């Protein structure tokens, strides 16, 4: 059996972000929220480990306004329970703050063998929360994992880099971050969605955890960057077009001669 904690973050659904008057901050506030894509991959991998070896999957989430509906979506996928810290004091929390809060949650839950995180969030993409959380808990950490296999109480973790595949044997407990390539998250059935309504969600405040937070980073401004294409059209025979394309790329500094 293996008990897995999965960290999930609520992010803005950028596919539904509509900026009509140029005010990006208001548009972000209005936009629907969802679970970060990378975290769905972490959750799917945790559920697969449970299906193969037994155990329990626990979702943990911390933010300024965590929506219960989104936590229910994670439970519908196959997680067994959830713990949430939803506190206005976490508005603008960076990776350090989030890791600090998640670490205290993990200490209180106990009994887990593995923590899985998305390697980055799909909004800020800081790549900080997973490694910082491992450091807070003092446990082994491995990033960019593309395959996990449990054998004899140890995890065989594989990750694919640019020109090499690495395989590690990692003692438990340990923390791993995963990306989109590790799996395809399942879509819950209607029966799974109904069953999720009976699964427990425990809510804590920062006061309950006995901690205060102060972000090390502060977002001063968010801008919409406008980009325009040059729309250069190259005409001629295939050889002429190839030659002109190379010359243009050289002039733009995209390639070097």
C-alpha positions in Angstrom: 0.0 0.0 0.0 1.1 3.6 -0.6 -0.4 6.8 0.7 0.1 9.8 -1.6 -0.4 13.5 -0.9 -1.1 15.6 -4.1 -0.7 19.3 -4.1 -3.2 21.1 -6.3 -3.4 24.8 -7.1 -6.4 26.9 -8.3 -5.4 29.0 -11.3 -7.1 31.3 -13.8 -8.4 29.5 -16.8 -6.4 31.5 -19.4 -8.5 30.0 -22.2 -11.5 32.0 -20.9 -9.6 35.2 -20.1 -11.2 38.1 -21.9 -9.6 41.5 -21.9 -11.9 44.1 -23.4 -10.8 47.4 -21.8 -7.1 46.7 -21.3 -7.4 46.1 -17.6 -5.7 42.8 -17.2 -6.1 42.7 -13.4 -9.9 43.0 -13.5 -10.1 40.5 -16.3 -8.1 38.0 -14.1 -10.5 38.5 -11.2 -13.5 37.9 -13.5 -12.1 34.8 -15.3 -13.2 31.3 -14.2 -10.8 29.2 -12.1 -9.6 25.7 -12.6 -7.0 23.2 -11.3 -3.6 23.7 -12.8 -3.0 21.3 -15.7 0.3 20.0 -14.2 -1.4 19.2 -10.9 -4.0 17.1 -12.7 -1.2 15.0 -14.0 0.2 14.6 -10.5 -3.3 13.6 -9.3 -3.7 11.1 -12.1 -0.4 9.5 -11.3 -1.3 9.2 -7.6 -4.5 7.5 -8.5 -2.7 5.1 -10.7 -0.3 4.2 -7.9 -3.3 3.6 -5.6 -5.0 1.4 -8.2 -1.9 -0.8 -8.6 -0.8 -1.0 -5.0 -3.7 0.1 -2.8 -3.6 2.9 -0.2 -5.0 6.4 -0.2 -4.8 9.6 -2.2 -5.2 12.9 -0.3 -5.5 16.2 -2.0 -4.0 19.3 -0.3 -4.5 22.9 -1.5 -3.7 26.3 -0.1 -4.7 29.7 -1.4 -6.6 32.9 -0.7 -10.0 31.7 -2.0 -10.0 28.0 -2.8 -13.2 26.9 -4.4 -14.8 23.8 -3.0 -16.2 22.9 -6.4 -12.7 22.5 -7.8 -11.6 20.3 -4.8 -14.7 18.2 -5.5 -13.4 17.8 -9.1 -10.2 16.3 -7.7 -12.1 14.0 -5.5 -14.3 12.9 -8.4 -11.1 11.8 -10.3 -10.4 9.3 -7.5 -8.8 11.1 -4.5 -10.2 9.9 -1.2 -10.1 13.1 0.9 -8.9 16.7 0.9 -7.4 19.3 3.2 -7.7 22.9 2.3 -6.3 26.2 3.6 -8.4 29.0 2.2 -7.3 32.3 3.8 -7.3 35.9 2.4 -3.8 36.3 3.9 -2.5 34.1 1.1 -3.4 36.6 -1.6 -0.3 37.1 -3.7 1.5 34.1 -2.1 4.7 33.1 -3.8 6.3 29.7 -4.0 8.0 30.1 -0.6 4.7 31.0 1.2 2.8 28.2 -0.5 5.5 25.6 0.4 5.5 26.8 4.0 1.8 26.3 4.4 1.7 23.0 2.5 4.5 21.7 4.7 2.6 22.4 7.9 -0.5 20.7 6.4 1.6 17.7 5.5 3.0 17.5 9.0 -0.5 17.4 10.5 -1.9 14.9 8.1 0.9 12.3 8.6 1.0 8.7 7.4 1.9 9.6 3.8 4.7 8.0 1.8 4.8 10.2 -1.3 4.1 13.8 -2.2 3.3 14.6 -5.8 3.2 18.1 -7.3 2.9 19.5 -10.7 6.4 20.7 -11.8 5.0 24.2 -12.2 1.7 26.0 -12.0 0.0 26.9 -15.3 -0.3 30.6 -14.3 3.0 31.7 -12.8 5.2 28.7 -13.8 7.7 29.4 -11.1 8.9 25.8 -10.6 9.5 26.7 -6.9 6.8 25.1 -4.8 7.8 21.5 -5.1 11.5 21.8 -4.3 10.8 24.3 -1.5 8.2 22.0 0.0 10.7 19.1 0.0 13.3 21.2 1.7 10.8 22.3 4.3 10.0 18.7 5.1 13.6 17.5 4.8 12.8 14.6 2.4 14.3 13.5 -1.0 13.2 15.3 -4.1 13.3 14.6 -7.8 11.9 16.9 -10.5 10.6 16.4 -14.1 9.6 12.7 -13.4 8.1 10.9 -16.4 7.5 7.5 -14.9 7.0 6.1 -11.4 7.1 2.5 -10.2 6.9 1.1 -6.7 9.1 -1.9 -5.9 9.9 -3.3 -2.5 9.1 -0.2 -0.6 11.1 2.1 -2.9 10.2 4.2 -5.8 11.9 3.8 -9.2 11.6 7.2 -10.8 12.5 7.9 -14.4 12.9 11.2 -16.0 13.7 12.1 -19.6 16.2 14.9 -20.2 17.3 16.3 -23.6 19.6 13.4 -24.6 19.4 10.9 -21.8 16.9 8.9 -19.7 17.8 8.8 -16.0 16.4 6.2 -13.5 16.6 6.7 -9.7 15.9 4.5 -6.8 14.4 6.8 -4.2 13.7 5.8 -0.5 10.4 6.9 0.9 9.0 9.3 2.0 9.9 11.5 -0.9 8.5 14.3 -3.1 8.3 14.2 -6.9 7.2 16.8 -9.5 5.7 15.7 -12.8 4.9 17.3 -16.1 2.3 16.9 -18.8 4.1 14.0 -20.5 3.7 11.6 -17.6 0.1 10.7 -18.3 -3.3 11.8 -19.6 -5.7 12.7 -16.7 -9.0 10.9 -16.6 -12.4 12.4 -17.0 -14.6 11.5 -14.1 -17.8 9.6 -14.8 -21.2 10.7 -13.5 -21.0 8.0 -10.8 -17.6 9.3 -9.7 -18.9 12.8 -9.6 -21.8 11.8 -7.4 -19.6 9.8 -5.1 -17.3 12.8 -4.6 -20.0 14.6 -2.7 -19.6 12.2 0.2 -15.8 12.4 0.5 -14.5 14.5 3.3 -12.9 18.0 2.9 -11.2 19.4 6.0 -10.7 23.2 6.0 -8.1 25.0 8.0 -7.1 28.7 8.4 -3.6 29.9 8.8 -4.5 30.6 12.5 -5.5 26.9 12.9 -2.0 26.0 11.6 -0.4 28.5 13.9 1.6 30.2 11.2 1.8 33.7 9.6 3.0 34.3 6.1 4.8 37.0 4.3 5.7 36.7 0.5 9.3 37.3 -0.4 8.1 38.5 -3.8 5.5 41.1 -4.7 3.8 41.5 -8.1 3.9 45.2 -8.9 2.2 45.2 -12.3 0.7 42.9 -14.8 0.7 44.0 -18.5 -0.7 42.7 -21.7 2.2 42.5 -24.2 1.1 43.2 -27.7 3.0 41.5 -30.5 2.7 42.0 -34.3 3.8 39.8 -37.1 5.9 41.2 -39.9 3.9 39.3 -42.5 6.8 38.9 -44.9 5.8 37.0 -48.0 8.6 35.3 -49.9 7.8 34.3 -53.5 9.8 32.5 -56.2 10.9 29.0 -56.9 11.7 26.6 -54.0 15.4 27.3 -54.3 14.9 31.1 -54.5 12.5 31.0 -51.5 14.9 29.0 -49.5 17.8 31.4 -50.2 15.6 34.5 -49.4 14.4 32.9 -46.2 17.9 32.2 -45.0 19.0 35.7 -45.8 16.0 37.2 -43.9 16.8 35.0 -40.9 20.4 36.1 -41.0 19.4 39.7 -41.1 17.1 39.3 -38.2 19.7 37.5 -36.2 17.6 34.4 -35.8 20.5 32.3 -37.2 24.1 33.1 -37.5 26.3 32.6 -40.6 
